[in-house]
Amino acid sequence: MTDSAKIVVVGGGAGGLELVSKLGKRLGRRGKANVILVDRDSTHIWKPLLHEIATGVLDQSLDETAYQGHGAQYGYNYQLGTMAGLNRDKREVKLAPLRDDDGNEVLGERRIGYDYLVLSLGSISNDFGTPGVADHCYFLDSARQAEIFRRAMLNKFLRYGHGDTHNHPRLSIAIVGGGATGVELSAELLGATQMLASYGYSSIGRDQLNVHLIEAAPRLLPALPERIGRAIYKQLDAMGIEIHLETKITHADHYGFDTAGGGRIDADLTVWAAGVRGADVLTQLGLSTAPNNRIKVNQTLQSVDDKRIFAIGDCAACPQGDDDKTVPPRAQAAHQMASTLYTNIRAELAGKPLKPFHYRDFGSLISLSHFDAVGNLMASASKGHLFVEGRLAKWFYVSLYRMHQRTIHGTFNTLLKMIVDRLNSVLRPNLKLH
Ligand SMILES: Cc1cc2nc3c(=O)[nH]c(=O)nc-3n(C[C@H](O)[C@H](O)[C@H](O)COP(=O)(O)OP(=O)(O)OC[C@H]3O[C@@H](n4cnc5c(N)ncnc54)[C@H](O)[C@@H]3O)c2cc1C
């Protein structure tokens, strides 16, 4: 085994943070490898929680993990920085200059050498170049963006509550994308509206809020089994959400969207939660990419161009099965890839063969705020999926996050966190109001 192999992981999200936690514990702490995590943010939030941060149901400051402290505890080194390039000949990752909130340079451009590089930069929404979207819509690709939306939402509720309605009788929020993010956000907005009224923050009731959920496909949740899409449609429809199927957005402006059919959806706030693609930097690394900017990897999660570079999670295009399909961009896929890569990196360092990654779909769960949850679970290979809803579905939904916490914090600390969460639910408001 190489004693001091330098393993650099870029992106400490659902996949990357799990990987460095395991590598750090096993190799970093024992001095068998120098494990380095690079992330553009200083804290980690599990991405499937972003719609809860966007509505204030979850307080980011109570749930985030600070990389610096976590790294010290788990045996990896953390570097704050944004990956901006790669020199494969010199085996160096290039980090962009680090600036403070006012744009002043804190650190100049840096280079970090590696023996093995893991790309786990996740994904961003895809506006498909639709005019006006980048300038006028809110996005939920990071905790920072979710927080910006939350503040804008609170201000709109305040204004409408004080009668400043711009001549619109109802506050209107339009979300593009009927996938998990759009669906969960739309339900969460209704839950938040109820809570804002109950805390006296705003007098707006659910009957004064219009939530539009806009999807180009003929059904909601097009990536999930049809039965889940149908069940969710029924629930959201009953909750009063205006669902626009087969509706393609052609233009966004400050006051809403134009649709391909010549229609118009006016809104006080617009959110773009459609499509998934890798960040542009992934196409500038000199590595082969698949459509939507994902790094092409083979079954061992190694780049098809460079055996020392691995990619996992949303930014990896990993073949699945015999046809052209690739592993879907899901938290469970990132988790499974992190697990396989942990084994493979140890095998590589020991000079042993790497094992192929096989994605196992354990099902999908969609949470509709405190109203309901719906999904399917893999019963067995022969019986296929089991449809679940209600409390059972909610329990499985929450347990996905607990599994992630267990991987990055250990079982005991996760139990402590569960107790703290319980206490906070009694001691603190159920919605972040400031
Ligand atoms: C609102 C919402 C709900 C979702 N719900 C579900 C769900 O219920 N179930 C499910 O399976 N999936 C869900 N997903 C998808 C899931 O979150 C992703 O598939 C998963 O997080 C991907 O993990 P990852 O490690 O690839 O990337 P991420 O978890 O996105 O992590 C990427 C990391 O890379 C960092 N980074 C990015 N660019 C750079 C750079 N240039 N330099 C340095 N660091 C960088 C980011 O700061 C981040 O820490 C949801 C997503 C959203 C947005």
The ligand as a Gaussian input file, in Angstrom:
#p B3LYP/6-31G(d) Opt

LIG

0 1
 C      -35.059000      19.963000      -3.066000
 C      -34.463000      18.628000      -3.464000
 C      -35.071000      17.447000      -3.057000
 C      -34.502000      16.221000      -3.383000
 N      -35.098000      15.083000      -2.922000
 C      -34.526000      13.891000      -3.149000
 C      -35.092000      12.708000      -2.608000
 O      -36.135000      12.752000      -1.937000
 N      -34.455000      11.518000      -2.846000
 C      -33.308000      11.452000      -3.583000
 O      -32.763000      10.339000      -3.752000
 N      -32.750000      12.557000      -4.110000
 C      -33.319000      13.772000      -3.910000
 N      -32.756000      14.913000      -4.448000
 C      -31.529000      14.776000      -5.263000
 C      -30.302000      14.624000      -4.357000
 O      -30.245000      15.728000      -3.488000
 C      -29.032000      14.552000      -5.178000
 O      -29.153000      13.481000      -6.096000
 C      -27.815000      14.315000      -4.302000
 O      -27.655000      15.357000      -3.362000
 C      -26.547000      14.209000      -5.168000
 O      -25.441000      14.070000      -4.335000
 P      -24.009000      14.557000      -4.824000
 O      -23.045000      14.167000      -3.770000
 O      -23.781000      14.107000      -6.205000
 O      -24.113000      16.144000      -4.907000
 P      -24.557000      17.217000      -3.823000
 O      -25.195000      16.583000      -2.654000
 O      -25.313000      18.248000      -4.572000
 O      -23.157000      17.840000      -3.363000
 C      -22.332000      18.554000      -4.246000
 C      -21.298000      19.322000      -3.422000
 O      -20.329000      19.881000      -4.317000
 C      -20.037000      21.222000      -3.927000
 N      -19.579000      21.904000      -5.151000
 C      -20.274000      22.131000      -6.272000
 N      -19.515000      22.736000      -7.198000
 C      -18.286000      22.905000      -6.638000
 C      -17.041000      23.442000      -7.100000
 N      -16.895000      23.958000      -8.342000
 N      -15.990000      23.449000      -6.256000
 C      -16.106000      22.951000      -4.995000
 N      -17.259000      22.422000      -4.504000
 C      -18.326000      22.374000      -5.328000
 C      -21.356000      21.732000      -3.362000
 O      -21.140000      22.828000      -2.480000
 C      -21.892000      20.484000      -2.634000
 O      -21.430000      20.434000      -1.294000
 C      -33.298000      16.157000      -4.156000
 C      -32.705000      17.346000      -4.594000
 C      -33.270000      18.570000      -4.264000
 C      -32.611000      19.853000      -4.725000

